[in-house]
């Protein structure tokens, strides 16, 4: 299993989630977060905003689907501007359903 964590611009969330649903991704976790990347925020006049609002989507799925899901997120979250976000993919060793104790997705 893989976990995909995508940090994207808030205005792209609906577009990305709708595209993921079309690809069969029905389970995800969405978190409002703040952060900055290499650009260290933005400067508007004399004001510096070093923590910008973003949304983190977390998705756990089968290994075989990970690359396609990353492509869908990239295609739908990209504006071409600095701050479009990052996608992190990591291995998930195990998953358990709390209610039933079932192991796996």
N, C-alpha and C positions, 0 to 999 in steps of 0.2 A: 504494500500500500504506500501511497505518497500523500504528503500534505502539501498543498499549495497555499502560500500566503501571498496575496496580491495587495499591494498598497497603491491606491489609485486616487485620482482627483474625485471629490464628492459629486461633481456634476456629471461624471461618467458612470456612476454606479448603476443607475437604472438601465442604461444601454448594455453594460457588461452583464448584469444579472439576466436580462431578457435573452441575450445571446447564449448564455450558459444554459438557460432552461431549454432553448431550442436544441442544444447538444445533449440534453438528457441529464444535466446536473440539476438535481432537485433539492439537495441538502447542502447548505452552506451557512457559515456564521459571518455576520457583518458587524464590525466594530468601528465606531467613530474614534479616530486617533489624531494626534498632532505629532509633527516631526519635521525634519529637514534632511536633505540629501547633501550631495557634494556642493551644491550652490549655496549652502548655508543660509537659506531663506531668501527673502527678496527685500530690496530697498526701494521705497517710494518717497522721493524727495529726501528729507532728512530722517525719515522713519525707517527703521529696520525691523522686519518681521522674520524672526529666526525660527519660529515654529508655526508651520502652516497646517490647516485642517486637511486631513486625508481620511480615507475609509480603507480598512483592511478587511479583505474577504479571505476566509479560511475554508478550504475545501479538502476533504479526505476522499480519495478514490483509488480504484485499481491502477496499478502501474501502467497498464496498457493505454489508459485514457489520459494520462498526465500531459503528454506532449500536445495533444489536440486541445486540451483545456487551456494550456499556456498560450497557444496560438490564438484561441478565441479571446482570451483576456487582452493580449497584446493588440490584436486588431481592433477591439472595441474601446479600449482605454486610451489609445494613442491619439494625442492632439498634435504631436510634433514639436511641442514646446518643452522647455525645461520644467521639470517637476511632474512629468507624466506618471512617475512611480517606479516601483520595483516589484519583481515577482521572485519569490523564494520557493524552492522545491526541496523537500526533505523526506527521508524515509520514515514510515510509521511502522513500528514493530508489531504492535497489537492495538486493538480497539475493543471496547466492551460496551454493551448497552446496559445502562444502570438499572433500568426497570426489570429486565429479564436475566441479566448476567451473561447474555449471549456474547460470544467472542466473534470478532470479525465485523465487516461492514454490515 
